[in-house]
Amino acid sequence: MSALKFHWFLPTNGGDGRQVVGGGHGVEVGAAGRPASVAYLGQIARSAEQLGFEAALTPTGAWCEDAWLSTAMLSQVSERLKFLVAYRPGLTAPFLSAQMAGTFQNLSGGRLLLNVVTGGESHEQRMFGDFLDKDGRYARCDEFLEIVRRLWTGETVDFEGEHYRVEDAVLAQRPDPVPEIYFGGSSPAAGRVAARHADVYLTWGEPPAAVAEKVEWIRGLAAAEGREVRFGVRLHTIARDTSEEAWAEADRLLAAISPEEIARVQAGLRRSESEGQRRMLALNGGSKDGLEIHPHLWAGVGLVRGGAGTAMVGSHAEVADLVEEYAAVGVSEFVLSGYPHLEEAYRFGEGVLPELTARGRWQPPASTPHPTAAPSRAARKAAS
């Protein structure tokens, strides 16, 4: 059995709180009790690395803080944790993007992973000055990733496509190691780009049988390109000592969501061009009823939150069981979050991860910090 990897989430999308913080994918971000400050996000990052999470995803878009700048700051208040930086191709030139990634990777000590997001909302893209339609964005993304990957390998690149033209382009400082590309999308256009460029294909947390279909779809497309791809799933988590406690927490979160808020957010999300968002909406049906769509998989988060809308709910052992269900269909990486993100990181890290270690499915990553990472407080004190 292969070892699994677990990543956490940094709530730069308006902050964090004890309720579901809604918004994203073209809808207004809901209120949060904890602002997305460096101090608070640093607490989450340090806790995640102490608990054994591999990396932390930071979102991108008009509804959140910039992912590059946020994670660059947080890399200096953490030691080992990698940053899965969500990034939209097309908003900066391929050469500059390749250079930015190289700078981040080299100055952070190899702690960059890239989650490439083409953008599913034309209205939001136009805020950035991008007027391509969805198919055009995927075609541009394909060209973008070809240029960037070639630059990262040290090639001198001459390229002329429909969207980009570069001449005699070469990076003076290449990233070491080359950042891995995480990529999601449920449309045919997304599948083609993932097959050509992704190291890890990410899907939102649909039931395991639906995820299995996606795994086989992308695996087949990648094989036709002569490539192999790993697979990850993006989920929320509500893990407790007992199943009853976990479901009570899910009920508490649900009780705080008003019918008016559900109607407002659902109307906004139905305007999304994202096929993945359409599939998330189908799982919750816009109703508070019937939200356990698979044993211990709950679709309540998606009532008011765009993007990932499902949560694993149960005792530590029951959540570990569901993790193993996903692993059985080919998923090896889990990008997780919970409300609030600080406390839920501890509940998963101190409850579910030890359970998975006992089952031989997970081992904590090496604790040695990267040589260019910020020194710990203890190290600074010893040197003074």
N, C-alpha and C positions, 0 to 999 in steps of 0.2 A: 504494500500500500504506500502510495506517495504521500509525503507530508503536505499538509495544507498551510496556506498563508492567510493571515487575517490583517485587515487594514481598518482604520477608524476614519472619522470624518471631522473636519473643522468647520463649525457653523459660522462662516463669514457672511451668510445670507441674512443679515439683520440681527444676528445674535442667537441666543439660546434661552431656554426656559423650561418650566415644569409642565407646559402644555405643548401640543403639536404646533410648531412654528410653521405656518403655511406660506404659500407663495411660490414663485418660480414658474417657468414656462409660460410667461406672458401674463401672470396675475400678480397683484400687489402682495408684497411680503407682509405676513401677519405680525402682530406685536410680540416682542420678546422681552423677558425680564433681565437678561444679562447681555449687555452690549458686546459686540465683537471686537474687543480690545486686545492689544498684544498681551496684556497681563492675563486676561482670562483664557484666550486661545493658547497662550503659553502653558497655562495649567493643564489644559486638555492634552497638548502635545507631549509634555513631560510625563503625564500620567499614562498616556498610550504607550510610550516607549518603555516605561518602567514595567508595564503589564505584559509586554511582549508583542505588541502589534508591530507589524512590519513597516507600515506607512500610514499616512493620513491623506485622504482626498480633500481637496479644496475646490469648491465649485467655481464656475465662471458665468458671467452674464451681467446685464445691467442691474440686476436685483441683488448683487452681492459685492463685497470688496474685491479688488483685483487680486487674482490668485498668485501671480508672480511676486508682486510686492509683499503680500501677506506672508507667503511662505519663506521668502528671503529673510524677512525679519524674524520669523519663528525659528529658522534654522540656527539662529544665534543664541537662542534660549533653550535649545535642546541639543542632544549629543549624537544619538544613533538613528532616530526616526527618519524615514524617508518621506518625501512629499510627492503625492500623486496630484500634480498640478493640472487642473482642467484648463484646456487651451483651445481657442477657436482659430483655426487656420483661415487665412484670408484677411484678417484684421491687421496683420503686419506682414512684411515681405518674407519669403522663405529664408533668404540669407540672414536677415536680422534675427529671425526666430531661431535658426540653427545656432547663431552666435550667442543669443540669450541662454539657450539651453546648455551650451558648452560652458559659459561663464558660471551658471548656477551649479552645474555638475562639478566643475573643477574647484570652485571656491567653497562648496559645501562638503567636499569629500565624498562625492559619488552618491548623493542622497536625492537625486531627481528621478521621478517617473513621470511620464506625460499621458494624460487622459485627453485624447483629441476629440473635440466636440464640434461637429459641423454647424450646429445651430438649427433648431427646429421651428423657430418663430420668425417669420419674415418681418413682422412689425418691429421686433427687438433688433434684428440684424440691421434694419434701416436706421436705427438710432446710431449705429456705428458707421453709417455710410455705406453699407453693403446692400445692394439692390438685386442680387442674384436670387433666382428661385431655388427651391430645394434641390432639384436635380443638378442645377448649376453649381450649387455649393458643394455637392459631393464630387462632381467632376473636378472642381478647383482643388478640393482636398486631396484627391488622388495625385494631381500634379505637384501640389505642395509637399506631400510626404515623400514623393520620389526625389525631389530636389534636396530636401533636408536630409534624408537618409544617405544620399550620395555624398553630400558635404561632410556628414559625420564620419564617413569612412575614409576621408582624406582625398577623395577624388576632386579633380578640377572639373567643374561642371559647366557645360554648355547645354542649354535647354531652351526650346521654343515650343510652347504649347498654346492651347486656346486661351489660357488665363495668365500664364507666366512666361517671361523670357529672361534668362540670365546668361551672361557671357563671362568666361574665364573666372568663374567663382571658386574660391578655395578658402577654407577656414584656416587661419593661422593657429588658433587654439581649439583643437578638437576635444569633445567631451570624452572623459575616461572614467568609468565605462560609458559606452553609448547608452543613452536612456531607453528604457523599454517603452513601447507604445501600447497604451490601453485604448480600446476603441469600442463603441457600442452603436446600436442602430438596428431597427427591425425591418427596414424597407429593403427591396432588392438592391437599390443603389448603395446602401450602407453595407450590405453583405459583400458586394464586389470590392469595395475599398478595404474592408476588414481582411478579406482573404489575401489581398496584395501586400498589406502593410502592418497589420496588428501583430503584436506579440501575445497580447491577452485580449480576447473578445469579452466585453462586459455586457450583461443583460440585467434589467431590473428583475426583482424577485417574483416571477410568476411561479405557479406550482411546478414541482419537479418534472412532471411529464411534459409540460410546455417548454421548460428549459432544455430538456433532452432533445426536443425537436429542433431547437435553435442550435444546440451543439452539433447535431448531425448535419444541419444545413451549412454552417460555417466550416465545419471540418471537411465536408465535401468540396466546397468552393476553394478552400486553402489547398487541398490536395491537388486540385486541377492547376494551381499555380506553383506546385512543387514545394509547398510550405506546410509547416505544422503550427498550430495555434493553441495556446492554453486558454482556459475559460474561467471567468469570474462572475459573481453575482452580487448585486447591490441591494442590501436589505437593511431594515431597522431591526432592533432587537429589544425584547422585554423579557429578561430572564430573572427568575427569582428562586428562592429555596424550594418553593412548592408551586405546583401548577395553579392552585387557587389564588395565591398571591399575584402571580403574573397576570392572570385574567382579570383580577380586580383592578390592577393598574391599567390594563387596556380599557376596561369599563370606565375608569376615572377619566382617562384622556378623551374618550368618546363623549362622556357626559358634558364636557366643557366646550364641545363644538356645537354651535347653534344651527338650526335648520337654515337660517338666513345666510350664515357664513358658508355652509355647504352649497347652497344654491348659487351664491355669488362666485365662489371659486370654481365650481363645476362648469358654470357658463363660460368662464374664462378659459378653462382647460380644454373645453370642447372646440375652441377655435385653434388649438394647436395643430401644426402640420406634422407633428411627430407621430409615427406609427407606434412607437413604444408607449407614448402617452395615451394614445387611443386604447391600447391593450390594458394599461393600468386602469383607465376609466371603466372598461368593461368588467374588471374584477370587482370593483366596489359598487357599480351600478348607481352611484349617487345616493345611496340609502344606508341608514344605520343598521339595516337588517341583513342577515346572512353574510357577515363579513369574514367568518372563518372559512376560507376557500379551499383549504387543504388542512389536514390535521396540524395544528399549531402554526399555521400561516394565516395572518390576519391582515385584511385590506383596509383597515380603518384610517391609516395615516393618509392614504391617497384621496380621502374625501376633501381635504383642504390643502394638500401639498402637491405641487407639481413634481414630476420625476418619480423617483423611487417611492412607492406608495404602500409597500407591504412590510410586515414585521413578523419575525419569529417570536412566538409567545409560548412560554411554558416554564417548567422547572429546568434547572441546568441540564439534567439528563435528557429531558424531552427536546430542548433546543439542540443539544448535541446530536440527538437522533435525526433531527431534520437537517442539520449540517451534513450528516453522513448520507442522507438521501440525495442531497445535491451532489455530494462527492461521487456517489454511485453512477450518476449520469454524466460525469466528466468535469465537474466544477472543482477547481483546485484553489481558487482565491475568493475571499469573501470581504467585501467592502461594507462596513457596518456603521450604524449610528443609532442614537436613542436620545430620549428627552428626560432630563437634561444630559448633554453629551459627557460631562465630567463624571457624574454618578453612574451612568449606564456603562461607561467604559470599565469602571471597577466591577460592576455586577457581572458583565460578560467575562472580563479578564480574570476575576477571582472565582468565578463559578463554572462557566462553560469551558474555558481553556484548560483548567486542570482535569476536567472530565475527559476532554479529548486527548490530553496527554496520557491519562490512564488507559485509554483505548489504543494508544500507539499512533494517533493521527496528527499530533502536533508537538513540536518542541520549541521552547523559547529561542529566539535568535541570539547570536553572540552579543554579549553586553559591551564589548570593547568599542569605544567611540571611534569614529573616523578621525584620521590624523589632523584634518583641517577643521573639525567641528569645534564649536565654542567650548572651552574648558569648563568643567563643572565647578560649582562654588567651592567644593572641598579642595579641588586641585588648585584653584586660585588662592585659597587661604594658605595651602601648604607652600606655595611659591612665594608668598609675601614675607 
